[in-house]
Amino acid sequence: MRVLFLRPEGAEVPSSWRGMEIVKISIFKPKCLDYELPKNEYSAIAFTSVNGVRCAKKLPKFYRVYAVGPATAAEVVKLLGVNPLVPRNYEVSELVKEISEEDSVLMFRSQLADVNDVRVVADKVDVVRNYTLELNGDAVSAVRRILEDCEVDVVAVTSPSIARVVAGFLKPCVLVASIGPTTSKVLSEAGVKFIEAEDHTIEGVLKKIEEVVRA
């Protein structure tokens, strides 16, 4: 079984997993952005992606760190040397619940991220957009050909941004696997049928694919 895994550049995806052949294509390349820190004090900082950590060149004084999931947490440990708090379910909405008890939080996000998911704590959170994702046109063309020619059995879609790009290329011959609710929302709005991982990680997507395909 061939699985096409679509991830931003820099994300770690295995080349094979329990008999699955994994084709990895990065259709976005992260680019760090210059930014200025707000002139506020914060009780915590929060990261919603690995790239957000890598592009955090300036940090305020902080007491606690939050990370949206295990991959982001591992990057925090690697670059900052501290163990962050991680929500039980690896979604921004769950991270928001975790930080709701904080006095004030500085959150690092993509320039493309929709900040509506933090509106319930908007009075406590300042958002710094410290990176963006640049589309790789050649990679998109390759993905389009693969999907339209049904050259893979499954495509794993791992972010809302990726979902918006590839939704129009998907055909019934390919099983679509979503990493979580925000990605699923974009696919659903595009009329795409999909399965969704219970554990919103790379491994969680692979486990869900295995469960459905071998059922």
Buried (B, 14 or more C-beta within 10 A) or exposed (E): BBBBBBBBBBBEBEEEBEEBEBBBBBBBBBEBBEBEEEEEEBBBBBBBBBBBBBBBEEBBEBEBBBBBBBBBBBBBBEEBEEEBBBBEBBBBBBBBBBBEEBEBBBBBBBEBBEEEBBEEBEEBBBBBBBBBBEEBEEBBEBBBEBBBEEEBBBBBBBBBBBBBBBBEBBEEEBBBBBBBBBBBEBBBEBEBEBBBBEBBBBEBBBBBBBEEBEE
